[in-house]
Amino acid sequence: MSGSTTSPVGLFPLSYRIGNPIPGAPSLALDLLVYTPEQTVRGTSVITQTTNPPLILESDVWGQYTYLTVLPPSESKILITAQGNQGGRSSNSIVTFKIQLVVGDDWQSGIANYQYYNGQYWVSIENVPAHLVEPVPSYTLQSQQETVPLPAYPPIHPLYAAPIHGAIASGDLTQMKTLASQAQQQLDQLPQLRSALDAAKDEIGKLERR
């Protein structure tokens, strides 16, 4: 990894915004949890586009990453390969989203190629820039010798108010029913979310006291 002696380990979040800053171009929000002991990723994606009707495609995402090692002086890269659908890997839903994202070994930025199924055919978006919204948490930068397997928590599928309001405005009954179902599922899971949040706060406290 370009002579680096440290790399992120454990379980940490990444939030990318992917797309060209051009009016009318599709925009992809990719929120992932990276689990380094198994080199896997999972999370959610939301593709939006200001078309008529507006495009809003939400997916549960899972995949893996690998290091693309090259000879110096070139820098090593990380390839994230993932796919997504409605319901996650264990559901019976068809895959409606695929992505290949190449970033630097600091995870900060890169180039993405992705595809999505719009209900009729696959749409391909190629060579679009990707930028990390927040830096990789510093507490994940540890020696490889300190790697400790962590429990793999399920990804949190966020509730987006804007798509719900958009569906209401469009009068699309099918989309409204789908979003209403997803919203109800998230509301039903709030007790588990509160419990997971308390566990995360306890772990944060332990790490900060070290």
ROVEX-732385 format. One record per residue (C-alpha): residue number from 1; residue in one letter; chain; y, x, z. Coordinates in steps of 0.2 Angstrom, whole numbers. Layout:
ROVEX-732385
[NUM, 'a', 'A', [Y, X, Z]]
...
end
This chain:
ROVEX-732385
[1, 'm', 'A', [0, 0, 0]]
[2, 's', 'A', [13, 12, -6]]
[3, 'g', 'A', [9, 24, 8]]
[4, 's', 'A', [13, 11, 21]]
[5, 't', 'A', [4, 12, 38]]
[6, 't', 'A', [6, -6, 43]]
[7, 's', 'A', [4, -23, 35]]
[8, 'p', 'A', [5, -41, 41]]
[9, 'v', 'A', [-11, -46, 51]]
[10, 'g', 'A', [-17, -61, 59]]
[11, 'l', 'A', [-10, -78, 55]]
[12, 'f', 'A', [8, -80, 49]]
[13, 'p', 'A', [18, -92, 38]]
[14, 'l', 'A', [26, -90, 21]]
[15, 's', 'A', [38, -101, 13]]
[16, 'y', 'A', [42, -98, -6]]
[17, 'r', 'A', [55, -106, -17]]
[18, 'i', 'A', [49, -104, -35]]
[19, 'g', 'A', [59, -108, -51]]
[20, 'n', 'A', [73, -104, -62]]
[21, 'p', 'A', [91, -109, -56]]
[22, 'i', 'A', [93, -120, -72]]
[23, 'p', 'A', [99, -138, -71]]
[24, 'g', 'A', [84, -149, -75]]
[25, 'a', 'A', [71, -135, -72]]
[26, 'p', 'A', [56, -139, -61]]
[27, 's', 'A', [57, -132, -43]]
[28, 'l', 'A', [42, -127, -33]]
[29, 'a', 'A', [42, -126, -14]]
[30, 'l', 'A', [26, -117, -8]]
[31, 'd', 'A', [23, -116, 11]]
[32, 'l', 'A', [7, -106, 16]]
[33, 'l', 'A', [-2, -100, 31]]
[34, 'v', 'A', [-9, -83, 28]]
[35, 'y', 'A', [-25, -78, 37]]
[36, 't', 'A', [-28, -60, 35]]
[37, 'p', 'A', [-45, -57, 42]]
[38, 'e', 'A', [-52, -67, 28]]
[39, 'q', 'A', [-38, -64, 16]]
[40, 't', 'A', [-36, -83, 13]]
[41, 'v', 'A', [-21, -95, 12]]
[42, 'r', 'A', [-18, -113, 14]]
[43, 'g', 'A', [-4, -125, 15]]
[44, 't', 'A', [6, -137, 5]]
[45, 's', 'A', [16, -137, -12]]
[46, 'v', 'A', [30, -149, -18]]
[47, 'i', 'A', [35, -149, -36]]
[48, 't', 'A', [52, -158, -40]]
[49, 'q', 'A', [62, -160, -56]]
[50, 't', 'A', [77, -171, -59]]
[51, 't', 'A', [70, -180, -74]]
[52, 'n', 'A', [69, -199, -77]]
[53, 'p', 'A', [59, -204, -68]]
[54, 'p', 'A', [61, -190, -56]]
[55, 'l', 'A', [45, -179, -54]]
[56, 'i', 'A', [39, -177, -36]]
[57, 'l', 'A', [21, -169, -34]]
[58, 'e', 'A', [14, -165, -17]]
[59, 's', 'A', [-2, -156, -15]]
[60, 'd', 'A', [-13, -148, -1]]
[61, 'v', 'A', [-16, -130, -6]]
[62, 'w', 'A', [-29, -117, -3]]
[63, 'g', 'A', [-34, -100, -10]]
[64, 'q', 'A', [-35, -82, -7]]
[65, 'y', 'A', [-25, -66, -10]]
[66, 't', 'A', [-30, -48, -15]]
[67, 'y', 'A', [-21, -32, -16]]
[68, 'l', 'A', [-18, -25, -33]]
[69, 't', 'A', [-18, -6, -30]]
[70, 'v', 'A', [-10, 5, -43]]
[71, 'l', 'A', [-7, 24, -44]]
[72, 'p', 'A', [10, 31, -37]]
[73, 'p', 'A', [24, 31, -40]]
[74, 's', 'A', [21, 12, -44]]
[75, 'e', 'A', [21, 0, -30]]
[76, 's', 'A', [6, -10, -25]]
[77, 'k', 'A', [6, -29, -27]]
[78, 'i', 'A', [-2, -44, -19]]
[79, 'l', 'A', [-10, -57, -30]]
[80, 'i', 'A', [-10, -75, -22]]
[81, 't', 'A', [-22, -87, -31]]
[82, 'a', 'A', [-22, -105, -26]]
[83, 'q', 'A', [-25, -123, -31]]
[84, 'g', 'A', [-22, -140, -24]]
[85, 'n', 'A', [-24, -158, -24]]
[86, 'q', 'A', [-22, -174, -13]]
[87, 'g', 'A', [-32, -172, 3]]
[88, 'g', 'A', [-37, -154, 3]]
[89, 'r', 'A', [-52, -143, -2]]
[90, 's', 'A', [-65, -155, 7]]
[91, 's', 'A', [-58, -171, -1]]
[92, 'n', 'A', [-65, -178, -17]]
[93, 's', 'A', [-48, -178, -26]]
[94, 'i', 'A', [-47, -169, -42]]
[95, 'v', 'A', [-37, -152, -43]]
[96, 't', 'A', [-19, -156, -49]]
[97, 'f', 'A', [-11, -139, -45]]
[98, 'k', 'A', [-15, -121, -49]]
[99, 'i', 'A', [-4, -105, -46]]
[100, 'q', 'A', [-5, -87, -48]]
[101, 'l', 'A', [9, -78, -38]]
[102, 'v', 'A', [11, -59, -38]]
[103, 'v', 'A', [23, -52, -25]]
[104, 'g', 'A', [27, -35, -18]]
[105, 'd', 'A', [17, -28, -3]]
[106, 'd', 'A', [31, -34, 8]]
[107, 'w', 'A', [28, -52, 3]]
[108, 'q', 'A', [47, -55, -1]]
[109, 's', 'A', [48, -59, -19]]
[110, 'g', 'A', [38, -59, -36]]
[111, 'i', 'A', [34, -69, -51]]
[112, 'a', 'A', [23, -85, -52]]
[113, 'n', 'A', [13, -94, -66]]
[114, 'y', 'A', [8, -112, -61]]
[115, 'q', 'A', [1, -128, -68]]
[116, 'y', 'A', [2, -146, -63]]
[117, 'y', 'A', [-6, -162, -69]]
[118, 'n', 'A', [6, -175, -72]]
[119, 'g', 'A', [-6, -189, -73]]
[120, 'q', 'A', [-9, -187, -92]]
[121, 'y', 'A', [-9, -169, -96]]
[122, 'w', 'A', [-7, -151, -88]]
[123, 'v', 'A', [10, -144, -88]]
[124, 's', 'A', [12, -125, -88]]
[125, 'i', 'A', [26, -115, -80]]
[126, 'e', 'A', [26, -96, -83]]
[127, 'n', 'A', [35, -81, -77]]
[128, 'v', 'A', [47, -89, -65]]
[129, 'p', 'A', [54, -80, -50]]
[130, 'a', 'A', [48, -83, -32]]
[131, 'h', 'A', [58, -79, -17]]
[132, 'l', 'A', [53, -80, 2]]
[133, 'v', 'A', [64, -92, 12]]
[134, 'e', 'A', [62, -82, 28]]
[135, 'p', 'A', [56, -64, 31]]
[136, 'v', 'A', [38, -61, 37]]
[137, 'p', 'A', [38, -62, 56]]
[138, 's', 'A', [40, -45, 64]]
[139, 'y', 'A', [26, -49, 77]]
[140, 't', 'A', [13, -49, 62]]
[141, 'l', 'A', [17, -31, 58]]
[142, 'q', 'A', [4, -22, 67]]
[143, 's', 'A', [-8, -8, 65]]
[144, 'q', 'A', [-24, -13, 55]]
[145, 'q', 'A', [-34, -6, 70]]
[146, 'e', 'A', [-26, -20, 81]]
[147, 't', 'A', [-32, -34, 70]]
[148, 'v', 'A', [-40, -48, 81]]
[149, 'p', 'A', [-48, -63, 72]]
[150, 'l', 'A', [-38, -79, 75]]
[151, 'p', 'A', [-44, -97, 75]]
[152, 'a', 'A', [-39, -105, 58]]
[153, 'y', 'A', [-28, -120, 62]]
[154, 'p', 'A', [-27, -133, 49]]
[155, 'p', 'A', [-11, -133, 39]]
[156, 'i', 'A', [3, -146, 43]]
[157, 'h', 'A', [7, -157, 29]]
[158, 'p', 'A', [25, -161, 31]]
[159, 'l', 'A', [33, -178, 29]]
[160, 'y', 'A', [46, -178, 17]]
[161, 'a', 'A', [59, -192, 18]]
[162, 'a', 'A', [67, -189, 1]]
[163, 'p', 'A', [52, -193, -9]]
[164, 'i', 'A', [49, -210, 1]]
[165, 'h', 'A', [67, -215, -3]]
[166, 'g', 'A', [65, -210, -21]]
[167, 'a', 'A', [50, -220, -23]]
[168, 'i', 'A', [59, -235, -15]]
[169, 'a', 'A', [73, -233, -27]]
[170, 's', 'A', [62, -232, -42]]
[171, 'g', 'A', [52, -247, -38]]
[172, 'd', 'A', [36, -238, -41]]
[173, 'l', 'A', [23, -248, -31]]
[174, 't', 'A', [9, -236, -33]]
[175, 'q', 'A', [19, -221, -27]]
[176, 'm', 'A', [26, -231, -13]]
[177, 'k', 'A', [9, -235, -7]]
[178, 't', 'A', [3, -217, -8]]
[179, 'l', 'A', [18, -210, 1]]
[180, 'a', 'A', [17, -224, 15]]
[181, 's', 'A', [-2, -219, 17]]
[182, 'q', 'A', [3, -201, 19]]
[183, 'a', 'A', [17, -205, 31]]
[184, 'q', 'A', [6, -215, 42]]
[185, 'q', 'A', [-8, -202, 42]]
[186, 'q', 'A', [5, -189, 49]]
[187, 'l', 'A', [12, -201, 62]]
[188, 'd', 'A', [-6, -204, 68]]
[189, 'q', 'A', [-8, -185, 70]]
[190, 'l', 'A', [7, -183, 80]]
[191, 'p', 'A', [-3, -181, 97]]
[192, 'q', 'A', [-13, -167, 89]]
[193, 'l', 'A', [2, -159, 82]]
[194, 'r', 'A', [11, -159, 99]]
[195, 's', 'A', [-5, -151, 107]]
[196, 'a', 'A', [-5, -138, 93]]
[197, 'l', 'A', [13, -135, 96]]
[198, 'd', 'A', [10, -132, 115]]
[199, 'a', 'A', [-4, -120, 111]]
[200, 'a', 'A', [7, -110, 99]]
[201, 'k', 'A', [21, -109, 112]]
[202, 'd', 'A', [9, -102, 125]]
[203, 'e', 'A', [3, -89, 112]]
[204, 'i', 'A', [21, -85, 108]]
[205, 'g', 'A', [25, -82, 126]]
[206, 'k', 'A', [10, -71, 128]]
[207, 'l', 'A', [15, -60, 113]]
[208, 'e', 'A', [33, -59, 119]]
[209, 'r', 'A', [28, -53, 136]]
[210, 'r', 'A', [18, -38, 129]]
end
